[in-house]
Amino acid sequence: MSGTPGLRPEDRADFEDAVRLALATADVRSALRTDPSGRAAGLLRAWALAAQDEISAVAAEEYRVYLAARSVPYGRPGTGDGTVGPMLAVLTPLISAGAGTVLLLVGYGLRLTGAATEFAASVVRAGWVLAAAVAVTGAAGAGALLWAAARGGGRSAGQGLDPLQARERWRQVLLERGVLPYLRRRLPDALTS
């Protein structure tokens, strides 16, 4: 259990909630009904809270993912999650294509009317420069998207989760692999105490 992060104070309420949910599961609740004094439920709860570090160790990896997700500003571009590159790879060619098309239409329109021929030639050149930029950024963007897709395929489970998803994943694992097995194992002791 070395290297296992202890629960932060703000997460202890989630642990207590997992204990409450586990005590309310059908099999545990049914077994607790056999105790006429009602002490067994209180004992189980107290024992689980005292063994919090031991129980939460089974969900240590999910807790680390949750802490990491919580420490990253959610929804901010450029947080190291690789969202900016693909976004620019799509937007840059689109914006360049739109601007280039407008410049070419304006430039050739001015040429047709015969007005401001020098200005029209400059606008047409700028339009063709943007058309070249579309070709270059389009090719670079396609490469960036392919690279991002290849990199994203190697992510481990849990990466890319927002804090709410990571929290729910941790709570589920804590309940199913930590609290419930602990309570079921200690249930006979609580009923005979």
C-alpha positions as CSV (number, residue, x, y, z in Angstrom):
1,M,0.0,0.0,0.0
2,S,3.0,2.3,-0.1
3,G,2.6,5.1,-2.6
4,T,-1.2,5.0,-2.2
5,P,-2.5,8.5,-1.9
6,G,-4.6,9.0,1.2
7,L,-8.0,10.6,0.7
8,R,-8.0,14.4,0.8
9,P,-10.3,15.9,3.4
10,E,-12.7,17.1,0.7
11,D,-13.2,13.5,-0.6
12,R,-14.0,11.9,2.8
13,A,-17.7,12.7,2.3
14,D,-17.6,10.6,-0.9
15,F,-16.1,7.7,1.1
16,E,-18.8,8.1,3.8
17,D,-21.4,8.1,1.0
18,A,-20.0,4.9,-0.4
19,V,-20.3,3.3,3.0
20,R,-23.9,4.5,3.3
21,L,-24.7,3.0,-0.2
22,A,-23.0,-0.3,0.7
23,L,-25.0,-0.6,3.9
24,A,-28.1,-0.1,1.8
25,T,-27.4,-2.8,-0.7
26,A,-29.9,-5.7,-0.6
27,D,-27.7,-8.4,0.7
28,V,-26.1,-6.3,3.5
29,R,-29.4,-4.8,4.5
30,S,-31.0,-8.2,4.6
31,A,-28.3,-9.6,6.8
32,L,-28.5,-6.6,9.1
33,R,-32.2,-7.2,9.7
34,T,-31.3,-10.4,11.6
35,D,-29.7,-8.1,14.3
36,P,-32.6,-7.1,16.6
37,S,-30.4,-4.6,18.5
38,G,-29.4,-2.7,15.4
39,R,-25.8,-2.4,16.6
40,A,-24.3,-4.3,13.7
41,A,-24.9,-1.5,11.2
42,G,-23.3,1.0,13.5
43,L,-20.3,-1.2,14.0
44,L,-19.9,-1.9,10.3
45,R,-20.0,1.8,9.6
46,A,-17.5,2.7,12.3
47,W,-15.1,-0.1,11.2
48,A,-15.3,1.0,7.6
49,L,-14.6,4.6,8.5
50,A,-11.6,3.5,10.6
51,A,-10.3,1.4,7.8
52,Q,-10.7,4.1,5.2
53,D,-7.1,4.1,4.0
54,E,-7.1,0.3,3.6
55,I,-10.4,0.2,1.8
56,S,-9.7,3.2,-0.5
57,A,-6.3,1.6,-1.6
58,V,-8.2,-0.7,-4.0
59,A,-9.3,2.3,-6.0
60,A,-6.0,4.2,-5.8
61,E,-5.4,4.3,-9.5
62,E,-8.9,5.7,-10.2
63,Y,-8.4,8.2,-7.3
64,R,-5.1,9.4,-8.9
65,V,-6.9,9.9,-12.3
66,Y,-9.7,11.8,-10.5
67,L,-7.1,14.1,-8.7
68,A,-5.3,14.7,-12.0
69,A,-8.5,15.5,-13.8
70,R,-9.5,17.8,-11.0
71,S,-6.2,19.7,-11.1
72,V,-6.5,20.6,-14.8
73,P,-8.8,23.5,-15.7
74,Y,-11.6,21.7,-17.4
75,G,-12.6,22.9,-20.9
76,R,-9.6,25.2,-21.4
77,P,-7.8,24.7,-24.7
78,G,-4.1,24.2,-24.6
79,T,-4.1,22.3,-21.4
80,G,-1.8,19.6,-22.8
81,D,-4.6,17.4,-23.9
82,G,-3.8,17.9,-27.6
83,T,-7.0,19.8,-28.6
84,V,-5.4,23.0,-30.0
85,G,-3.4,21.4,-32.8
86,P,-6.3,19.6,-34.4
87,M,-8.6,22.6,-33.9
88,L,-6.1,24.8,-35.8
89,A,-5.6,22.2,-38.4
90,V,-9.3,22.5,-39.3
91,L,-9.9,26.2,-38.8
92,T,-6.8,27.6,-40.5
93,P,-7.5,26.2,-44.0
94,L,-11.2,27.1,-43.7
95,I,-10.5,30.7,-42.8
96,S,-7.8,31.0,-45.4
97,A,-10.1,29.5,-48.1
98,G,-12.9,31.9,-47.2
99,A,-10.7,35.0,-47.2
100,G,-8.9,33.9,-50.4
101,T,-12.2,33.4,-52.2
102,V,-13.5,36.9,-51.2
103,L,-10.2,38.5,-52.3
104,L,-10.2,36.7,-55.6
105,L,-13.9,37.7,-56.3
106,V,-13.2,41.3,-55.4
107,G,-10.0,41.4,-57.4
108,Y,-11.4,39.9,-60.5
109,G,-14.6,41.9,-60.1
110,L,-12.5,45.1,-60.1
111,R,-10.5,43.9,-63.1
112,L,-13.8,43.4,-65.0
113,T,-15.0,46.9,-64.3
114,G,-11.6,48.3,-65.2
115,A,-11.5,50.3,-61.9
116,A,-8.4,50.5,-59.7
117,T,-6.4,48.0,-61.8
118,E,-3.3,48.2,-59.6
119,F,-5.3,47.6,-56.5
120,A,-7.2,44.8,-58.3
121,A,-3.9,43.1,-59.2
122,S,-2.8,43.3,-55.6
123,V,-6.0,41.9,-54.3
124,V,-5.9,39.0,-56.8
125,R,-2.3,38.2,-55.8
126,A,-3.3,38.2,-52.1
127,G,-6.2,35.9,-53.0
128,W,-3.8,33.5,-54.7
129,V,-1.4,33.6,-51.8
130,L,-4.2,32.6,-49.5
131,A,-5.2,29.8,-51.9
132,A,-1.6,28.5,-51.6
133,A,-1.9,28.8,-47.8
134,V,-5.0,26.7,-48.0
135,A,-3.1,24.0,-49.8
136,V,-0.2,24.1,-47.4
137,T,-2.2,24.3,-44.2
138,G,-4.7,21.7,-45.4
139,A,-1.8,19.2,-46.0
140,A,-0.2,20.1,-42.6
141,G,-3.6,19.9,-40.9
142,A,-4.3,16.5,-42.3
143,G,-0.9,15.3,-41.0
144,A,-1.6,16.9,-37.6
145,L,-5.0,15.2,-37.4
146,L,-3.6,11.8,-38.4
147,W,-0.8,12.3,-35.8
148,A,-3.3,13.3,-33.1
149,A,-5.5,10.3,-33.9
150,A,-2.5,7.9,-33.7
151,R,-1.5,9.4,-30.4
152,G,-5.0,9.3,-29.0
153,G,-5.2,5.5,-29.6
154,G,-2.6,4.8,-27.0
155,R,-4.3,6.5,-24.1
156,S,-4.7,4.5,-21.0
157,A,-8.1,4.0,-19.4
158,G,-9.3,7.1,-17.5
159,Q,-7.3,9.7,-19.5
160,G,-9.3,12.3,-21.1
161,L,-12.1,12.1,-18.4
162,D,-13.5,15.3,-17.1
163,P,-13.5,15.7,-13.3
164,L,-17.1,14.6,-12.9
165,Q,-16.6,11.4,-15.0
166,A,-13.3,10.6,-13.1
167,R,-15.1,11.2,-9.8
168,E,-18.0,8.9,-10.7
169,R,-15.5,6.2,-11.9
170,W,-13.5,6.4,-8.6
171,R,-16.7,6.3,-6.5
172,Q,-18.0,3.2,-8.4
173,V,-14.7,1.3,-8.0
174,L,-14.5,2.4,-4.4
175,L,-17.9,1.0,-3.7
176,E,-17.7,-2.2,-5.7
177,R,-14.1,-3.3,-5.0
178,G,-13.5,-1.6,-1.7
179,V,-16.4,-0.9,0.6
180,L,-18.8,-3.7,-0.3
181,P,-16.2,-6.5,0.0
182,Y,-15.0,-5.1,3.3
183,L,-18.5,-4.9,4.8
184,R,-19.4,-8.4,3.5
185,R,-16.2,-9.7,5.1
186,R,-16.8,-8.0,8.4
187,L,-20.6,-8.6,8.5
188,P,-20.4,-11.9,10.5
189,D,-18.2,-10.2,13.2
190,A,-20.6,-7.3,13.5
191,L,-23.6,-9.6,13.9
192,T,-21.9,-11.6,16.7
193,S,-20.5,-8.7,18.6
